[in-house]
Each structure stands twice: as C-alpha cells, then as structure tokens.
C-alpha cells in the first residue's frame, strides 16, 4: 500500500471511504471503552485488570491496532502525495513511515503481550 502508485481517481474515493470508516470504528471503540471503564459503578482496579486480561479484549485490541495503523497509513499517504512533489523525497518519507510503523507495532505487542 505504501509503495503502490495510484492509477485512478477511483482509488482516491475508496481511500477516502476507508479512512472515514476506520475513523468511525476507532470512535466507536473509544466510546465503548469510556462506557466500560468510567461509567460503570464498579470500576475497581481488579475489575479493570480482569477486563484487560480477557482474551476477547486482547483480540479487540489487535483489531484496533490494525485499524489505527491502516488509518494512519491512509492519512499520511494522502498528505505525502499532496504536498511532496519530488519523487525522491516522497520515497524517503515513505520508507521512514514504514520503519516507524514497524517500531510502533513492536512496542504495542511488547506492552500488551510481553512478546
């Protein structure tokens, strides 16, 4: 996705739709997290640890991380293509973005799963 050259304007509409969809999914997750963690009456430390240690919560976190990374890639890809006109600089920034995403994924996996 990062190194693919766009051919048609149809891809721009698809990317726009996918970025809005991922943004809505992220918003729904944040709203549900707020409801679960802060609006429940029994928000003790043990209650929150039990939720975080649940396997379904971890699967949801993995889905959310993939969703956020895809959302970031789409947004930064559009910014790079709109404002960076020189191809050499564009490819350098895309390579930096690629390594930054790998670094973020590694740290998130370490934090949540101690891998």
DOMI-681722 format. One record per residue (C-alpha): y, x, z; residue number from 0. Coordinates in pm, 1 decimal. Layout:
BEGIN
mike py=Y px=X pz=Z nuvo=NUM;
...
This chain:
BEGIN
mike py=0.0 px=0.0 pz=0.0 nuvo=0;
mike py=241.7 px=276.0 pz=87.8 nuvo=1;
mike py=191.2 px=470.6 pz=-233.1 nuvo=2;
mike py=137.5 px=179.0 pz=-471.1 nuvo=3;
mike py=406.5 px=131.6 pz=-731.7 nuvo=4;
mike py=533.2 px=-224.3 pz=-763.6 nuvo=5;
mike py=484.4 px=-366.2 pz=-1110.2 nuvo=6;
mike py=617.1 px=-721.2 pz=-1099.7 nuvo=7;
mike py=870.1 px=-927.3 pz=-911.9 nuvo=8;
mike py=577.2 px=-1149.1 pz=-811.4 nuvo=9;
mike py=472.7 px=-877.3 pz=-563.9 nuvo=10;
mike py=817.2 px=-894.4 pz=-405.3 nuvo=11;
mike py=771.2 px=-1265.1 pz=-334.1 nuvo=12;
mike py=421.6 px=-1201.8 pz=-197.9 nuvo=13;
mike py=550.1 px=-920.0 pz=25.4 nuvo=14;
mike py=837.6 px=-1138.7 pz=147.1 nuvo=15;
mike py=595.7 px=-1421.3 pz=230.1 nuvo=16;
mike py=352.5 px=-1185.6 pz=406.7 nuvo=17;
mike py=630.1 px=-1029.2 pz=613.0 nuvo=18;
mike py=757.7 px=-1369.4 pz=723.2 nuvo=19;
mike py=400.9 px=-1479.3 pz=805.5 nuvo=20;
mike py=330.8 px=-1169.1 pz=1012.6 nuvo=21;
mike py=663.1 px=-1216.6 pz=1190.1 nuvo=22;
mike py=569.0 px=-1573.3 pz=1281.9 nuvo=23;
mike py=228.1 px=-1456.3 pz=1411.2 nuvo=24;
mike py=397.8 px=-1190.5 pz=1625.2 nuvo=25;
mike py=640.5 px=-1451.7 pz=1758.7 nuvo=26;
mike py=359.1 px=-1693.4 pz=1846.8 nuvo=27;
mike py=173.0 px=-1415.5 pz=2027.8 nuvo=28;
mike py=483.1 px=-1321.1 pz=2227.7 nuvo=29;
mike py=544.5 px=-1684.2 pz=2321.6 nuvo=30;
mike py=183.3 px=-1731.9 pz=2434.0 nuvo=31;
mike py=195.5 px=-1405.6 pz=2629.7 nuvo=32;
mike py=510.6 px=-1521.0 pz=2805.4 nuvo=33;
mike py=346.7 px=-1851.6 pz=2895.2 nuvo=34;
mike py=25.1 px=-1688.1 pz=3019.4 nuvo=35;
mike py=181.7 px=-1406.7 pz=3217.7 nuvo=36;
mike py=506.3 px=-1551.1 pz=3353.2 nuvo=37;
mike py=492.9 px=-1929.4 pz=3363.2 nuvo=38;
mike py=155.5 px=-1959.7 pz=3536.1 nuvo=39;
mike py=180.8 px=-2005.4 pz=3909.4 nuvo=40;
mike py=-96.0 px=-1763.3 pz=3992.5 nuvo=41;
mike py=38.3 px=-1450.2 pz=3829.6 nuvo=42;
mike py=-102.2 px=-1205.0 pz=4080.3 nuvo=43;
mike py=-199.2 px=-851.4 pz=3988.6 nuvo=44;
mike py=-569.8 px=-940.0 pz=3992.6 nuvo=45;
mike py=-513.1 px=-1238.2 pz=3760.5 nuvo=46;
mike py=-328.3 px=-1025.2 pz=3504.3 nuvo=47;
mike py=-587.5 px=-743.9 pz=3520.7 nuvo=48;
mike py=-866.6 px=-998.3 pz=3460.5 nuvo=49;
mike py=-685.1 px=-1125.5 pz=3151.4 nuvo=50;
mike py=-623.4 px=-774.6 pz=3017.3 nuvo=51;
mike py=-985.5 px=-667.7 pz=3075.7 nuvo=52;
mike py=-1119.3 px=-971.2 pz=2889.9 nuvo=53;
mike py=-1288.5 px=-875.2 pz=2560.4 nuvo=54;
mike py=-1116.1 px=-1161.6 pz=2375.7 nuvo=55;
mike py=-777.8 px=-1032.2 pz=2487.7 nuvo=56;
mike py=-865.5 px=-685.5 pz=2357.4 nuvo=57;
mike py=-971.9 px=-831.0 pz=2021.9 nuvo=58;
mike py=-644.1 px=-1022.8 pz=2010.2 nuvo=59;
mike py=-454.6 px=-700.5 pz=2085.6 nuvo=60;
mike py=-630.8 px=-522.1 pz=1797.7 nuvo=61;
mike py=-539.2 px=-810.3 pz=1564.7 nuvo=62;
mike py=-180.3 px=-799.0 pz=1690.1 nuvo=63;
mike py=-156.3 px=-422.0 pz=1639.3 nuvo=64;
mike py=-282.2 px=-452.8 pz=1281.3 nuvo=65;
mike py=-36.8 px=-735.9 pz=1225.1 nuvo=66;
mike py=258.8 px=-537.5 pz=1364.3 nuvo=67;
mike py=171.1 px=-226.4 pz=1165.0 nuvo=68;
mike py=143.7 px=-428.7 pz=843.4 nuvo=69;
mike py=476.2 px=-597.9 pz=923.5 nuvo=70;
mike py=641.5 px=-257.9 pz=978.3 nuvo=71;
mike py=492.6 px=-113.0 pz=659.9 nuvo=72;
mike py=623.7 px=-402.7 pz=451.8 nuvo=73;
mike py=970.9 px=-384.0 pz=605.3 nuvo=74;
mike py=1010.7 px=-8.3 pz=579.4 nuvo=75;
mike py=863.0 px=-6.7 pz=229.7 nuvo=76;
mike py=1131.5 px=-252.2 pz=117.9 nuvo=77;
mike py=1406.7 px=-51.1 pz=287.0 nuvo=78;
mike py=1284.2 px=271.9 pz=126.8 nuvo=79;
mike py=1265.6 px=116.3 pz=-218.6 nuvo=80;
mike py=1606.2 px=-49.8 pz=-187.2 nuvo=81;
mike py=1806.1 px=244.8 pz=-54.1 nuvo=82;
mike py=1624.3 px=562.4 pz=-160.4 nuvo=83;
mike py=1665.0 px=606.3 pz=-533.7 nuvo=84;
mike py=1536.8 px=962.7 pz=-565.8 nuvo=85;
mike py=1158.3 px=957.0 pz=-600.4 nuvo=86;
mike py=1103.5 px=1292.1 pz=-425.1 nuvo=87;
mike py=1285.2 px=1180.7 pz=-109.7 nuvo=88;
mike py=1109.9 px=843.3 pz=-127.1 nuvo=89;
mike py=765.6 px=1007.1 pz=-127.1 nuvo=90;
mike py=861.0 px=1240.2 pz=158.9 nuvo=91;
mike py=968.8 px=943.2 pz=372.0 nuvo=92;
mike py=651.2 px=752.8 pz=283.3 nuvo=93;
mike py=439.2 px=1047.2 pz=393.9 nuvo=94;
mike py=635.0 px=1068.0 pz=720.7 nuvo=95;
mike py=581.7 px=692.0 pz=766.9 nuvo=96;
mike py=208.6 px=732.7 pz=707.4 nuvo=97;
mike py=173.1 px=1001.2 pz=974.6 nuvo=98;
mike py=392.8 px=805.0 pz=1214.9 nuvo=99;
mike py=164.2 px=501.6 pz=1175.9 nuvo=100;
mike py=-143.9 px=717.2 pz=1241.9 nuvo=101;
mike py=25.5 px=857.2 pz=1554.3 nuvo=102;
mike py=111.8 px=507.5 pz=1680.1 nuvo=103;
mike py=-241.9 px=377.3 pz=1619.4 nuvo=104;
mike py=-391.9 px=675.0 pz=1803.1 nuvo=105;
mike py=-167.3 px=621.3 pz=2104.4 nuvo=106;
mike py=-228.3 px=246.9 pz=2117.3 nuvo=107;
mike py=-604.1 px=296.4 pz=2103.7 nuvo=108;
mike py=-578.4 px=552.9 pz=2381.0 nuvo=109;
mike py=-368.6 px=326.1 pz=2601.4 nuvo=110;
mike py=-584.1 px=15.5 pz=2563.4 nuvo=111;
mike py=-930.6 px=156.6 pz=2520.7 nuvo=112;
mike py=-912.8 px=514.0 pz=2655.4 nuvo=113;
mike py=-1070.6 px=643.4 pz=2332.8 nuvo=114;
